[in-house]
Amino acid sequence: MAKRSPSRRRRASRSSILLRRLAVAGLVLIAFLYARPLRTYLHTRDTLAGRREQVRGLEVQKQELERRLTTSSSTASLVLEARRLALVKPGERLFIVKGIAAWRRAHPTLGADG
């Protein structure tokens, strides 16, 4: 097999060079046109995954609240839960007393009944 000399290399024709450049330009254009929708799709997919996690958490919370509602059938238990949430009846005044634990530590002989 004879080696070709550098002077005998065949040059590509102008039309084939032009076709290659057009093909590369077309691929670049297609990539440019797909970039934004692809980014939007990925962002939306991530957001949807986050929202699904929120929905799962809210469903668990709903089940817990429904369970608590079924167990608290008496009026007294509902009133007690409302008091824990710092709710008051119409016409009542809400008093917030702070430092009870420190007072109990300072007066251990009086006990928890005070």
Secondary structure, 3 states (H helix, E strand, C coil): CCCCCHHHCCCCCHHHHHHHHHHHHHHHHHHHHHHHHHHHHHHHHHHHHHHHHHHHHHHHHHHHHHHHHHHCCCHHHHHHHHHHCCCCCCCCCCCCCCCHHHHHHHCHHHCCCC
